[in-house]
Structure formats: structure tokens, C-alpha cells
């Protein structure tokens, strides 16, 4: 099972008179793939959630947190997103999502999307462009570095899924940083264009009527710009790597500045 990092944030409410609904809400997490299948392909879908709204209402559910349903190569159970503003066909269509939001409202149930802001899939159009050259418009949208001589990573940072967090990329002749799988390159949150693109995506879903977001791996948005080595610990992790304390890759002060700017 994927290591889930992050927490739930309801970032706004559609009803201006009810700005604190989430503080005492019953929130029900749904992994759509395994919840309810309506077309017989063996994979749960958005229509399956819609069909069970009566049941969810009977449980006293106030909101549904739906794990990622966006297009994805499924390297990491959908947390490797290749398009932030679409629905993976295995889960249905955008019309199905719109219907879910509308029908859920009739049952007094809000929809909370799962947002993965730390990284994208390496199949995302942003990364495809970024890796194509060092001078393209999105060249600085991810964490790129030349590394040390003899094609060695720039520092000792580790992926949470084992071994170096730096992956050599032949098209760019550079390393890119990935906190999770190598197929999940980290976005460069110090780039204002990246932040603006993400905020535009958030507004897209707001206009769709979602009530808030669960923000995945939010503490890992920023890394030390000096790329300093992490202090090492005596322990060894499950992958045989000498543990590091992650003080330069997790919960940096900028995380709080970045999340505050989501309202811009």
C-alpha cells in the first residue's frame, strides 16, 4: 500500500455562511478503483460512487475524499498524474464527475479532491517539455542538476521509496529529483510559473463545485536550494540505505508560505 503523506484541507466553502463545516464533518475516503464497478470491467468508477450516495448519506457522511482519479500510468496507484484537468477513462468521464458533484449535493454530501502538488508523472506534458532541452519554456519547472563528476548524484538525498532521490535523464544529460518513485519527478515550487499553473488547476476544480482538497505529500514541496547533504543517522532503512534525517527535504518553512499563496 502506498505511503500516504499529507493531510486534508478544506480550502473554501461554496456556502459563504458555512465556513467551518469541515471542522466537525464526517469525511469518508474512497479509492474509486475498488469501491463500485458499474460497467463490468472489474474496475470501480465514478458512477459507482454516485450509485451509492444513498448508502453514504445513511452513514452520516458529510463529505467524500476521492483519491486520484486523473489520467495516470498507475505506477503509484494514481498518485503519478499525467493530466491534472481530466478524468482517467477507467473511472469515467468529466460528465460523470459533474453528475457526481450534483447528485452528492442533493444528499448533502460534499466532494473533496485529492491533489498531488509535489510531483507529476514523468508522462505529464510539463515534464515531457522540461526534459526536452535546457532552454525550453518549462526547463526550470522541475528539479534539475548536473550532479557531481563521473555522473554522481549532487548529494545524499534519498527517495522515500528507496535509494538515491536523483535520477539520471539522458535527454537533458542531467539528474532530476524525485521524492517518491523515479517516475514521479518533483515540481520546482520556487518557480513562480509552476505555482501559477498549479493555482489555475485548483481554480478549475473549484469551478467544478468541489468543496475542498486533500493535499498529498504537502510537506515535501520545497527542498534546500543549496542542495546540502542530509545529516546521516545510525539506522539503515528497509532498502539498505543509511538513513538521513530529511531536514533539507521535508517541512521547510517555505511550505507554509506556498500553501498560504494558494488563495492568490
PEKA-V256223 format. One record per run of one state. SS is the DSSP state (alpha for helix, beta for strand, coil for the rest). FROM is the first residue (numbers start at 0). LEN is the number of residues. If there is no record, write none. Layout:
ss=SS from=FROM len=LEN
ss=SS from=FROM len=LEN
This chain:
ss=coil from=0 len=5
ss=beta from=5 len=4
ss=coil from=9 len=11
ss=alpha from=20 len=4
ss=coil from=24 len=2
ss=beta from=26 len=4
ss=coil from=30 len=1
ss=alpha from=31 len=3
ss=coil from=34 len=11
ss=alpha from=45 len=6
ss=coil from=51 len=1
ss=alpha from=52 len=6
ss=coil from=58 len=4
ss=beta from=62 len=4
ss=coil from=66 len=4
ss=beta from=70 len=2
ss=coil from=72 len=8
ss=beta from=80 len=3
ss=coil from=83 len=10
ss=alpha from=93 len=13
ss=coil from=106 len=3
ss=beta from=109 len=7
ss=coil from=116 len=2
ss=beta from=118 len=1
ss=coil from=119 len=5
ss=alpha from=124 len=6
ss=coil from=130 len=11
ss=beta from=141 len=1
ss=coil from=142 len=1
ss=beta from=143 len=2
ss=coil from=145 len=2
ss=beta from=147 len=1
ss=coil from=148 len=3
ss=beta from=151 len=1
ss=coil from=152 len=5
ss=beta from=157 len=1
ss=coil from=158 len=5
ss=beta from=163 len=1
ss=coil from=164 len=1
ss=beta from=165 len=4
ss=coil from=169 len=4
ss=beta from=173 len=4
ss=coil from=177 len=8
ss=beta from=185 len=2
ss=coil from=187 len=4
ss=alpha from=191 len=16
ss=coil from=207 len=4
ss=beta from=211 len=5
ss=coil from=216 len=1
ss=alpha from=217 len=3
ss=coil from=220 len=11
ss=beta from=231 len=5
ss=coil from=236 len=5
ss=beta from=241 len=3
ss=coil from=244 len=9
ss=alpha from=253 len=10
ss=coil from=263 len=1
